[in-house]
Amino acid sequence: MNPVEGKIVIDVSRKYVSIFRCDGEGKVVDEDHFAHPFRLDRQDAIGEVVDLYSFIYDWLNDTINGGYPDDSAREGEPPAKTE
């Protein structure tokens, strides 16, 4: 198993989105918090989590793998992971 050199943690609540940069052992070395302009309902907060995951997945896939091999990502759906 490869040792983890760093972690990024994103917490989404109905009121805030917080991002943390951690070392390989999980110790927070940098953080920031962003307040929503208004309190989200539960479904909207969950939707933000899905959107953030999809955005990060797409960025990593484009950066590391050169993008999708086909049209596997569809509007509003998490991307299809390929192995």
C-alpha positions in Angstrom: 0.0 0.0 0.0 1.2 3.5 -0.8 1.6 5.9 2.1 -0.8 8.9 2.0 1.1 12.2 1.6 -1.9 14.5 2.1 -5.6 14.6 2.3 -8.3 17.1 1.3 -11.5 17.0 3.3 -14.7 19.0 2.3 -17.5 19.2 4.8 -20.9 20.3 3.5 -23.6 21.4 5.9 -26.8 23.3 5.4 -25.1 26.6 6.4 -21.4 26.2 5.5 -18.9 24.4 3.2 -15.6 23.9 4.9 -12.4 22.7 3.2 -9.4 21.3 5.0 -5.9 20.4 3.8 -4.3 17.8 6.0 -0.9 16.0 6.1 -0.7 12.3 5.5 -1.6 11.6 9.1 -4.8 13.7 9.0 -3.5 16.8 10.9 -5.1 19.9 9.5 -2.5 22.3 8.1 -4.8 24.8 6.3 -8.6 25.4 6.3 -11.3 27.8 5.2 -15.0 28.1 5.7 -17.6 29.5 3.3 -21.1 30.5 4.4 -24.0 29.8 2.1 -26.0 33.0 1.3 -29.0 31.3 3.0 -29.6 28.1 4.9 -29.9 25.1 2.5 -32.5 22.4 2.9 -31.2 18.8 3.4 -31.7 17.8 -0.3 -29.8 20.9 -1.6 -26.9 20.2 0.8 -26.8 16.6 -0.5 -26.9 17.9 -4.1 -23.9 20.1 -3.3 -22.0 17.0 -2.2 -22.8 15.2 -5.4 -21.9 18.2 -7.5 -18.5 18.7 -5.7 -17.7 15.0 -6.0 -18.5 15.1 -9.7 -16.4 18.3 -10.3 -13.4 16.9 -8.4 -13.7 13.5 -10.2 -13.9 15.2 -13.6 -10.9 17.4 -12.8 -8.8 14.4 -11.7 -9.9 12.3 -14.6 -9.1 15.0 -17.1 -5.7 15.8 -15.4 -4.5 12.3 -14.8 -6.3 10.2 -17.4 -6.9 12.7 -20.2 -10.7 12.6 -19.8 -13.5 10.2 -20.4 -13.0 7.5 -23.0 -16.6 8.1 -24.2 -19.7 10.0 -23.2 -20.0 8.1 -19.8 -20.8 11.3 -17.9 -24.3 12.5 -18.2 -25.9 15.8 -17.0 -26.9 15.5 -13.3 -25.3 12.0 -12.8 -22.1 11.1 -11.1 -19.4 10.1 -13.7 -19.0 6.4 -14.5 -15.7 5.2 -13.0 -13.5 3.3 -15.4 -10.8 0.9 -14.4 
